[in-house]
């Protein structure tokens, strides 16, 4: 069965964990953020990035802004790749 995964540099991974259980264990502020995110963040990845940003900034809203910046950077990188492939 073929799938339309498109041309992207974002790595694809198989999951061995239960993503819904991990999502449900996220703090409410992160569940809300992930549900509005442009990219399909893994719960473990978003929690790790959030905790790092929170430790650095000490503020939830600044930590969420850091997540937005990380996501925007990844989207820009992927757009550059698509532009080079599709010209």
C-alpha positions as CSV (number, residue, x, y, z in Angstrom):
1,X,0.0,0.0,0.0
2,X,1.5,3.3,-1.0
3,X,1.1,6.4,1.0
4,X,1.3,10.0,0.0
5,X,3.9,11.2,2.4
6,X,5.2,14.0,0.1
7,X,8.7,15.3,-0.2
8,X,9.9,16.5,3.2
9,X,13.1,16.6,5.2
10,X,11.2,15.9,8.4
11,X,12.2,12.5,9.6
12,X,9.5,9.8,9.9
13,X,9.7,7.4,12.8
14,X,7.8,4.3,13.9
15,X,6.3,4.6,17.4
16,X,6.5,1.8,20.0
17,X,4.8,3.8,22.7
18,X,1.2,4.8,23.1
19,X,1.0,8.3,21.7
20,X,-2.5,9.0,23.1
21,X,-1.5,8.0,26.6
22,X,1.6,10.2,26.4
23,X,-0.6,13.1,25.0
24,X,-3.1,12.6,27.9
25,X,-0.2,12.8,30.4
26,X,0.9,16.3,29.1
27,X,0.0,19.3,31.2
28,X,-3.2,21.0,30.0
29,X,-1.3,24.0,28.7
30,X,0.8,21.8,26.4
31,X,-2.2,19.7,25.3
32,X,-3.8,22.9,24.2
33,X,-0.7,24.1,22.4
34,X,-0.1,20.8,20.6
35,X,-3.7,20.7,19.4
36,X,-3.1,24.0,17.6
37,X,0.4,23.3,16.4
38,X,1.2,23.2,12.7
39,X,3.5,20.2,13.0
40,X,2.7,16.8,14.4
41,X,4.8,17.1,17.6
42,X,5.4,13.9,19.6
43,X,4.3,14.4,23.2
44,X,7.7,13.5,24.5
45,X,9.4,16.0,22.2
46,X,7.1,18.8,23.0
47,X,7.4,18.2,26.8
48,X,11.2,18.1,26.6
49,X,11.3,21.3,24.5
50,X,8.8,23.0,26.9
51,X,10.7,22.0,30.0
52,X,14.0,23.2,28.6
53,X,12.4,26.6,27.6
54,X,10.6,26.9,31.0
55,X,13.8,26.2,32.9
56,X,15.6,28.9,30.8
57,X,12.8,31.5,30.9
58,X,11.0,30.7,34.1
59,X,7.7,31.8,32.5
60,X,5.1,29.6,30.9
61,X,4.1,32.1,28.2
62,X,7.7,32.7,27.2
63,X,8.3,28.9,27.1
64,X,5.3,28.5,24.7
65,X,6.7,31.4,22.6
66,X,9.9,29.4,22.4
67,X,7.9,26.4,21.1
68,X,6.3,28.6,18.5
69,X,9.8,29.8,17.4
70,X,11.1,26.2,17.2
71,X,8.1,25.2,15.1
72,X,8.5,28.2,12.8
73,X,12.2,27.4,12.3
74,X,11.3,23.8,11.4
75,X,8.6,24.9,9.0
76,X,11.0,27.4,7.3
77,X,13.6,24.6,6.9
78,X,11.1,22.3,5.4
79,X,9.9,25.1,3.0
80,X,13.4,25.7,1.8
81,X,13.8,22.0,1.1
82,X,10.5,21.9,-0.8
83,X,11.6,24.9,-2.8
84,X,14.8,23.2,-3.8
85,X,13.0,20.1,-4.8
86,X,10.1,21.6,-6.7
87,X,11.9,24.8,-7.7
